[in-house]
Amino acid sequence: MPFPTPQSVAELTDAVLAGDYGPDPKDMTVTSAFWLYHTTRLAGGPVTYHNHYLVLRVGRSFGGCSFEAGELTPDFCENASGHPLEKLLRHESAPVRIAALDAYLAQIQPHREAPEQEAVPLPVGTPEVRAKARDASIAGLLDIEEGAKVALIGVVNPLVAAIRERGGVCLPCDLNLRTTQWGEPVADDMTEVLAEAHAVVATGMTLSNGTFDLILEHCREQKVPLVVYAQTGSAVARAFLGSGVTALNAEPFPFSQFSADETTMYRYRAGGDL
């Protein structure tokens, strides 16, 4: 069935609750819930990344959302299994709502079955090898001229390097990092980098911290390409292809950092032209 074209996350959620995407979320049950805390520090790097995730399983798919420390405690998962998605889509916590929305959309159309996706295998290897391959895949979705300014909202150092290798000038922005691996300052106000950007690359975590809609609106109004790289809400971001999102590098659970074996990401472009 053709799906609606949402303009905001709230509009997408309302459409799901109204049954516009097919199955009634009242009839879809969470069978597993995970609260994950993960740290990583790439070899030779100065930064330890601290990542917190909520993952909800529904049927044959998972929905995931990263969140800031303290936003959600592990005991949430104690009673989450068995809840209908409809209840979690109305939850007071944004990470819970996004994970539930992601689980719903991934269940009705898993990335592996989406006709417009391009499967991208991440190679067997160390975290450094796999991170470099992942970020090259993301940067490969950028169609930019030499010297174009690229706002990177959600800084991952290998992705900074990948943007440079594509000829872009990276404008990094992050709520937690103050400098890149190479000592460049990182803005904490995304309006600063958006104002200068010829293109935007944004993490899916913007879905959980409430900034995604603002980025989406800016890119629509200014006709600026928006590439999203998403572990958080990868199926949610997919719903906005052609409605502000130009391209998506989707990485559904289990995420690449949890394996040394080959895993699969899925790339999309608005219109399906890859």
N, C-alpha and C positions, 0 to 999 in steps of 0.2 A: 504494500500500500504506500502511496506517496505521503511523506510526513510533512507537517507544517514547517514554516520557516520562522523560527523564533527570533525575537529582537533582544531578549534578555534572559538571564537564568531563571528569574521568577516566572516569566512568561512560558518558558519551556516546562518548568515544574507544574504550572497550572494546567498546561496542555496534557501532560502525562496523567495528572490526577483526573482530568476530565475524560480520559479514554481516547484522546485524539491519536495516540500512538499504538492503539490496539488493545492488548490485554489490560484488564483492570488491575492496578497495583494492590488492591485489596486481596486479590486472589494469588499473589506472588509472595512467597515466604522466604525469609532469610534462613538458610540452613546452617551457616557458619559465620562467625564474627571473629576478627583478629585485631588486636591492638599491638602494634609493632614499634619498637624503638631501635633504631639502627644508626651506627656511626661509621664513617669511613674517612680515611686519609690516604690519598694516593701517594705512591712512592715518590719521595723527594718534594712533596708539596707541603706548604706551610699551614694549610687549613684543614681542620677536622670538621666534616659536615655532620650535623646532628639531624636525623630525620625521624619523624613520628608519623605513623600511618594507621588509618582505620581501613580495614578491608572487609567487605561483606560479600558472601557468596549467595547467589540466587540461581538455582538450577545448574546450568552448564557454564556459567560465567561469574566473574568477580567484578565488584565495583570498589574503587580505591580512592582515598583522599588523604593527602599529607596535611599536617596541621602543626601549629606552633606548640612548644612545650607548655603544658598546663591547660590547654584548651579542652582536652578530653582525657579522662582517667581510665586506667585499665578495667576498672570494675563496670564500665559501660557494657563490655562484652558479656558479662555474667548472665544477663537476661535478654541480650539482643537476638540470639538465635530463636527462631520460632515466631518473631514478630512479622506481621505483614508489611510489605514495603510502603503501603499507604501511610502507616503510622510513622515510619522513619522519614518519609518525605515531608512530613509536617513537624519534625523534631525541632526543638529550639536551637540546637547546635548546627552551625553551618557545615562543619565537616561531616556530620552524620547525614545531613540532607544531600550533600554532594555525593558521598559514597553510595547512598541509596539510589539517587538519580542515575549515577554511573552504572550501578548494578542492573537497574531496570533496562536502560538503553543497550547495555552490552548483552543482556539476555535476549531481547527481541531481535537483535542483529549483532552477533559476535563479530569482532574485527576479522577473524579468520574467514568469515563467510560473506563479508561485504564485497560486492562486485567491483567497487571502484578503488579498493585498496591495492597497494603494492607491498608485498611481504618483503621485509629486509632482515636477513639473518645476521645476528651478532655472532662473531666468531668465538670459538673456544679460546680462552686465554685469561690473563691476569685482569684485575680491575682496570689497570691503565690501558691495556689493549682494547678492552671492551668499551671503556668510556670514550676513547678516541674514535672508535668506529661509530658509536652512537652519535657523537656530536658532529662528526663528518656527515652523517645521514641527515641530521637536522639542518646543518648549514647548506646542504645540497638542495634544500627546498627554497633557498633564497635566490631570487633572480634580481641581481643588483649590478650596477655599474661600478667600475673601479672608483674607490673613494667615497662611496655612498655611506651615510651615517646610519648605523643599525642600533636601535635601542634594544638592549638585552635586559629584560625584566625577569630577574631570577638568575643570579650569576653562578655559572659553573665554569671553572677556569679553562678546561679543555674546549668548551664552546666559545669562549672569548678567542682562543687561538684559531678555532675553525672558521670563525667569522672573518678574522684577519686573512686567513689563507684564501678566502673567497674574494679578497680585495676590499672588504668593508672596513669602516672605522667604527669600532665598537664603543657604544655609550652604555656602560654597565650601571644597573640599578638593582639594589637588593636591600631588604630590611635588616639583614643580619651581618653582612660583610661590609667592611669599610674600605678595603683595598683589594685589587686583584692580586694574583700570584706574582705579577711583575711590578707591583707597587703603585699602580694607577688608582686614583680615588674612585670609589663607588658611590653614586648618588643614592640617597634614601627617599627621594621625592620623585616619583615617576613622571610627574608633569614636566620636570626639567628636561628629561631625555626625550619624552614624547614630542615636545615642542621642536626639537632639532631633527628628529628622525625622518629618514627617507623610507625606512622599513622597520618593523618591530618583530622581535622574537620574544615570546613570553612563555613562562612556565605555566603548567596547568594548576600550580598552587595558587595562582591568581583567582581561581574559582573559589577556593576555600577562604581566602582572606578578603573577598568582596571587591577586588579591584578589576576583575575580568570585564564586567559590564562597562566600566569607564574606559578601559583600553579598547574594547570593541567599538564603542560609540565614537571615540576619537578616530580610529582607523577608518570607520565608515565615512565620517564627515570629511576627513582630510584625504580620502582615497589612498591611504597608505597600506601597503601589504602587511598582513599579520600572519606570522608563522607561530603556531603553538606547539611546544613539545610537552608531552603530557604522560606522566604516570598517574597523577591525580586527574580524575575525571576525563580520561581519554575519550570515552564514548559521549560524554557531555560536550566536550569541545568539538567533536565530529558533527554534532547537530547544528553547529554554526558555520559549517563550510558553505560559502556563497552568501552568508549573511554577516560578513565582517571578517571571518577567518578565511585566509587565502590558502593556507596549507597546514597540514597537521602531521607531526611525527608521534604516533600513538604507541605507548608501551604499556599494555595491560598487565595485570598481575598474573604470574609471578615476575617481579621486576628483575632487570638484568643483574643488579648487584647481588642478588641472592643465588646466583649460579655461576659456575665457571664453564658450563657446557653451552653449546649453541642454543640461543633463544631467538625469538622472532619479534620484531617491531613491525608496525604497519604505517605506511606513508599514504597521505591523501593530498590531492589538490582540489580546490573548488572547480567543479565541472568534470572532475575525474581525469583530467589530462596530466599524465605523469610521463 
